[in-house]
Amino acid sequence: MAPDASADPPSAAALDQIKAAVGAKGWIEDTAEIAPWLKEPRGIYAGACALMVRPETTEQVAKVIEICNMHGIAVVPQGGNTGLC
């Protein structure tokens, strides 16, 4: 399914809160670095995201989900791009 083009992008404040929650090593904003994770193996579907988050603890996951919920930001978990989901 294509991403909802009508959805507003996350606010800078929300993204800053997420970045703070996971620390400097817990997020990627570079679109070129994120690109491989936005396509499924068959090449049929592609996603879009403002920020890729890589939390290291369950506490960080919970905080990111809490922030996203507060700001109405959609979350799509990624299981490693194995195609086995």
N, C-alpha and C positions, 0 to 999 in steps of 0.2 A: 504494500500500500504506500502511496506517495505521501510525504510529509504534508501536513496541513499548512499550505502557503499563507492562509489567512491568519494564522496564529501570530501573536506579537512575540518578538524575540525577548528573551529574559532581560531584565534591567541590569545595568552595570552594578548596582548595589547588591542584587541577588547573586550575581556571579562572584563578586568580591567576597560575600559571606561564604559561598561554597568553597572558594579557593582557600580562605582562612580556615575552614573546617577540616580540610584535608592536607594542608601544608603545601609547601613549594613543590614537592615531588609528587603530589597527588592529583595533579591536573595537567591537561594539555589543551592549549588554545590554538596552536598552529594548524590551520586547515589542511596543509599538505601532510602533516604527521597523522592527523585524524582520518584522512581519506580512506586508507585501507579497511577501516572498521565500519565504514558507512555503506559498503556493498556486500550483499549476500553472495555465496559461492556461485550461483547460477548467473549472476549479473542482471537479474530481472528487476530487482528492487534496490533502491538506493535511499539512504537516509540523509538527514542533515542535523547538525547540532552546533550549538554555540560553544560548548565546552565538553571535553571528555574528562570524566572524573575517575580516578583510580584509587579509591580508599584502601587503606591497609588494615583497618580494624572494623569490627562490627559497630563500634561507637561512632566512627567516622561515617559509615554507611547510614546509621540512624540519623545523624546530624544533617547529612546531605538531603535525605528524604524529608526531614522536618522542614528544612529551608525551602526545598522545592514545593512542598505542600503549601507553605505560607505564601509563596509567590505564584502559585498556579502553574508551575513548570512541569512539563511532562518528563518522565524518567523512563528510559529504555535500557534494561539490563542487557549486557552483552556477555555471552558465555565463552568467549575465546575464539570465535569464528571457526569452530570445528564443523559446523553444519549438522551436528548431532543433537539438535534441540527439538 
